[in-house]
Amino acid sequence: MKVVIAGGTGFIGRYLSEHFALKGHEVVILSRKESASKNNIRYVQWNGKTLSDWCAELENSDLLINLSGTSVAVRHNEKNKKQIYDSRILSTQVLNQAVSNCENPPKYWFNSSGASVYKTSFTESRDENYTEWEDEFLTEVVLAWEEEFFKNPNPKVKKVALRTSVVLGKSGDTYEKLNLLSKIGLGGKQGSGQQIMSWIHIEDFARIIEFCVQSNLVGIINMAAPNPVTNQKMMQTFRKVNRMPIGIPAPEFLIRIGTRIIGIEPDFVLKSYNVISKRLSENGFDFKFPTIEKALENLAKE
């Protein structure tokens, strides 16, 4: 296959590019930076806003995976909110234009989205059929993002929006930070510890994309393992994997002070995102890492 990954230089993009390249597929990464090609991976420049020579890479391709978007792990002031919004909407918009111009467009288009769109809950899980939204800025972004993505339906292109929870993998920001905290004895619960954390192992992330192609799935898919856990359970498992008996907790007031100092929103730590995928279970997807224990044990071995 020919796989085109827009915004493929981040953590998820790097993993997917290696994943597909190792299977012998041709991988093209659309990136703002110039990089030398290696193995089956080529880099083509684009700015995520305008049509140019990169559009030719979409012709006769098999998969288009759009991961573009600046990090949301910043303070949500007006400047950052504009960058978060524009980087997602404009890149999806210009890809829609490019795909529409193709004589033989990508057979499948996967577009990033966010699982934080669902109304938070400590008790009830949210699947793809749930339609009560969390009243916050990121919900506005996700809904506008998906609206732009599903515009211009093309009978030649199957579209899947990936509502993604916390992705755990080596070099992933969340995994590295929580793993480090647990190693140095600071891996106790954060806040009440009862907030739910939905997550997915990076390998299952890649496997879901392949499964969607094989199963002809389209529409919205929640990228989340079937067993979300409390923050307390998550940190306890990190400590167990690292054989660290001590885990000093971080009370909510310290979380709020600390996140302000490092420049992120406290909601990333304190809100309860309880998300699962009904569509994957109904269609028979078999998670390789269904539990947090299996996921973290695997990552500790790598």
N, C-alpha and C positions, 0 to 999 in steps of 0.2 A: 504494500500500500504506500501511497504518498500521504504523509501527515503534516499539515501546516499548523504550527502553534504560534498564535499571536500573544506577545507578552510572555515568551517562553524562557526568560532568563531568571525568573524567581524560583523559589524552592519547589513548588509543584511543577512548574514548567521544565526545570532541569531534570527532575525525576522522570516525567513523562517522555521527554526527548530521549533519555538513555533507555528507558523501558522499550520504546518502539524501535529505536535504532538497534538494540541488541537482538531484536527479533527479525532483523533484516529489512525493516521498512525504511523508506527514504523519509527523513525528517527535515522540514524547513522551519526555522524559527524566525518570525518577524520581530525585529528588535530595533530599538532606537540607537543602540550602540553597534559599531562594527566589531565583528569577532571572526577569527579564523575558523574555517570549516574543519571538521574532524570526523573520521569514520563515515557514518551515514547521515551526519548532521550538518546542514548548511545554514548560514545566517544571512538574512536579507534585511536591509534597512527599511524601516517605515517610521512615520511619526505618530501613527494612531489617529490621524485627523484627516488626511487628504489622500486621494487616489494618486498612485504613481506606478513605477515599474513593478513593485511588489505584487500588484494585482494578478500578473501573469502566473504567479505560483499557485493560484487557486484553480486555474483551469485544469481539468482532468484530475484533480486531487480526490482522495477518498475521505479524509477526515480534516475538518477545520476545528481547532480547539482554541477558543478565545479566553485567555486568562488575564487580559489587560486590566489595569486599575492600580492607582497608587494605594499605598497602605492605609487602612482605616485605623490602625493602631497609633493614632495621634490625637491631640486635643481637637475637638470639633468646633473650632472657631470658624468665622466666615471664610477666611482664606483657604483653610484646609478642606472645609466642606465643599467649596467650589472645585477644588482639585480632585477630590474623591468622586464627586458627581460627574464632572466633565470627562475624566479619564475613562470612565466606564461607558457613559452614554455616547460620547463622540467616537470611540473606537468601535463600538457595536454598530453605530450608524454608518461609518465608512465601510465596514465589512459588509453590511447589508447592500450598500451601493455596489461594491465590487462583486459580490456574489450574483447580484441581479444582472450584471454586465457579462457574466460568464456564459459561454455557449454550453459548456459542460462543467457546471459548478460542483463544489464538494458534495459528495453523497450524504455525508452526515456533518452537522455543525453542532458542536457542544459549546455552550456559553456559560461562563461563571455566573453565579448568583449567590445569594446569602440566605442561610438558614435562620438568621436573626430576625427575619421578617415576621415570624410567628409570635403571637402574644405569649409572653413568658409565663411559665408555670412550674411550680414545685412538685405537682402531683400528677398531672395529666400530660401524656406525650402528644406531640403534634405530628401528624403525617401530612401527605400531600393534599388530602381532602379538606384539611382545616383552613378556614378563611377568616379567622379573627387576627388582625395584625397588631403588632406592638406599635404604640404611638411614639415614634422617634424618627430622627433624621435618616438612619440607615434603612428603615422601612420605605421611606420615600424614594431612596436611591434604588433599592431592589425592585420596587414596582415599576419605576420609570425605565429601569434597565431591561426588565423582562418585556415591557411593552414595546420598547425599541427593537428588541431581539426578535419577537414574534411578528413584527411588521413584515409586509411583502412576502406572504407565503409563496413558496416555489415548489411545485410538484416534484421537482428533481432533488430537493434538499430536505432531509429529515432533521428536525431541530430538537435539541434537548437542553433545557436550562438546568444547571447543576447547583441546587441550593446547598451550599457547602457549610458544614459544621467545622469544628477545629480539626485540622489535618495534622496527625502525628507522624513524624518521620525525622530521620537524621538530617541535620541542618535546618530543620523547621524551627521557626522562632519560638513557638509555644513549647514544643518539646524540649528544646535546649534550655530555656529559662527554668521550667519546672524541674527538669532533671538536675540542673545545677543547684537549685534551692534545696532539693532533697539531699544532695550529696554533702552539702555543708551544714546540715542540721536545721535548715530553715523551712523545711517542707511540711509544715503543719497546715491545718485548714486555714482558708482565707475567708475572712468575714465569719458568717455563721457556719460555713462549711456545708450547708444544706442546699445551696444552689446547684441545679443540675447542669452537668457539662456533657453536651453531645459531642462526639468525636468520631474520627475514622482514621484507620491506618492508611498511609500513603499507597501501599501496595494494593489494598482493596479499592482505593480511588481509581487507580489505573485499570483494575480488573472490571470495575463497573462500566467504564467507558467501552471496553471490549464487549461486555455482556449486553449493553444496550444495542450495539451494532448487530450482534448475533441474534438478539431477540426482537429486533425491529421496534424498540421502545422509542417513543417520542413524547414531548411535553415536559413536564416538571418532574425532576427526581431529587429527593432529599439524599444528600451524600452524608450519611450518618450510620454508624454501626447500630445494631439492634438493641444494644444494652448501654444506654447512657447511665452515668453514675453521678453521685454527689461530688462536690469538690472535695469533701473530706475523704471519700473513698478513693478518688483519683490520687490525692497526695499520699494517702496511706499506701497505695500500690507502688507509687514512685519510691517511697522509702523502703518498701519490702524488696523491690528489685535491686536497689542500691545497697541493701543490707545496712541501712542507717536506722538505728532504734529511736533516734531523737528527731522530733519535728516541731520546732517552735511555731505556734500559730501566729497569724497576723490579724489582729482585730480590725473591724471595718474602718475605724477612724485612721488607723495607720495606712490602710490600703488607699484611702482617699488622699492622704497627705503624700504618700509615695507615688501614686499615679500622677498627681499634679507635678511633682518634681521631675519625673521622667517624661512627662508630656503625653500621657494617654488618658482615655476616659476610664473612670472606675467601673463603669458598667461592664466592661470586658471581663472583669473578675467577679463582680458581685451579682450580676443578673443571672436568672435561671433559664437557660435555653434547653428545653426538653423536647428534642426532635428525633424522630425515627423515620424510616422509609417503609411505607405500606406497599408501594409499587414494586420495590425490589423483592420483598418477601413473597408477594402474590405471584410474581413471575419466576420464582425459584432461584434467585441469586443466593449462592452459598458463600457467606463471608469467611475468609481465611482467618480473620481476627475478629471474632464476634464479641469478645470480652476485653476489658481493659488489661486484665492480667496477661492474656496472650499477646496483646499488642506491645505492651511495655517489655515483656520478657524477650520478645523477638528483637526489639530495637536495642536492648541492652547487649545482645549477642553480636550485633552487626559491627 
